[in-house]
Amino acid sequence: MDDLNILIKKLFPYAYNILGNIDDSQDVIQDVLIKFNVKEVSTISNQNAYLIKSIINQSINLKKKKDRERQQKITLPCRLPQIKTA
């Protein structure tokens, strides 16, 4: 368990520097570690580099997704013209 906490502390700055959000950073780390746990890790020559690169890529993907969602929220609502009644 201590090794996991050390690993999370090592990976956290990479995610946080891209996302700027603690919760999103923790979610990215959790997702990457779950995928890594399922993967055949013996085929990965440098596991630390693999995890760091995975965190960076996942963080960039999440940031792009959040930016697109934010952009849609800004552009979706449009006002209808006021109809004047006599």
C-alpha positions as CSV (number, residue, x, y, z in Angstrom):
1,M,0.0,0.0,0.0
2,D,2.9,2.3,0.7
3,D,4.3,1.7,-2.7
4,L,0.9,2.7,-4.2
5,N,0.9,6.0,-2.3
6,I,4.4,6.7,-3.4
7,L,3.5,6.1,-7.0
8,I,0.4,8.3,-6.7
9,K,2.4,11.1,-5.2
10,K,4.9,10.7,-8.1
11,L,2.2,10.8,-10.8
12,F,0.0,13.4,-9.3
13,P,2.0,16.5,-10.4
14,Y,1.9,15.4,-14.1
15,A,-1.8,15.2,-14.1
16,Y,-2.4,18.3,-12.0
17,N,-0.1,20.5,-14.1
18,I,-2.2,19.8,-17.1
19,L,-5.7,19.7,-15.5
20,G,-5.3,22.2,-12.7
21,N,-8.0,20.3,-10.7
22,I,-7.3,17.9,-7.8
23,D,-10.4,15.7,-8.4
24,D,-9.8,15.3,-12.1
25,S,-6.1,14.5,-11.5
26,Q,-7.0,11.8,-9.0
27,D,-9.6,10.3,-11.5
28,V,-7.0,10.2,-14.3
29,I,-4.4,8.5,-12.0
30,Q,-7.0,6.0,-10.9
31,D,-8.1,5.2,-14.5
32,V,-4.5,4.8,-15.7
33,L,-3.5,2.6,-12.7
34,I,-6.6,0.3,-13.3
35,K,-5.7,-0.1,-17.0
36,F,-2.1,-0.7,-16.1
37,N,-3.0,-3.3,-13.5
38,V,-5.0,-5.3,-16.2
39,K,-2.2,-4.9,-18.8
40,E,0.6,-7.5,-19.2
41,V,3.3,-5.4,-17.4
42,S,6.1,-7.8,-18.2
43,T,6.1,-6.6,-21.8
44,I,6.8,-3.0,-20.7
45,S,10.5,-2.3,-20.4
46,N,10.2,1.0,-18.5
47,Q,7.1,1.0,-16.3
48,N,7.7,4.4,-14.7
49,A,8.0,6.1,-18.1
50,Y,5.0,4.2,-19.4
51,L,2.8,5.4,-16.4
52,I,4.0,9.0,-16.7
53,K,3.3,9.1,-20.4
54,S,-0.1,7.4,-19.9
55,I,-1.0,10.0,-17.2
56,I,0.1,12.9,-19.5
57,N,-1.9,11.5,-22.5
58,Q,-5.0,10.8,-20.4
59,S,-4.8,14.2,-18.8
60,I,-4.6,16.0,-22.2
61,N,-7.5,13.9,-23.4
62,L,-9.6,14.9,-20.4
63,K,-8.7,18.5,-20.7
64,K,-9.7,18.6,-24.3
65,K,-13.0,16.9,-23.5
66,K,-13.8,19.4,-20.7
67,D,-12.8,22.3,-23.0
68,R,-15.2,21.0,-25.6
69,E,-18.0,20.6,-23.1
70,R,-17.4,24.1,-21.7
71,Q,-17.4,25.5,-25.3
72,Q,-20.7,23.8,-26.0
73,K,-22.3,25.3,-22.9
74,I,-21.2,28.7,-24.0
75,T,-22.4,28.5,-27.6
76,L,-25.6,26.4,-27.1
77,P,-28.0,28.9,-25.4
78,C,-29.2,31.5,-27.9
79,R,-31.8,34.1,-27.4
80,L,-34.8,34.3,-29.5
81,P,-35.8,37.7,-30.7
82,Q,-38.4,39.6,-28.7
83,I,-41.8,39.7,-30.3
84,K,-43.6,42.9,-29.9
85,T,-47.3,42.7,-29.4
86,A,-49.7,45.6,-29.9
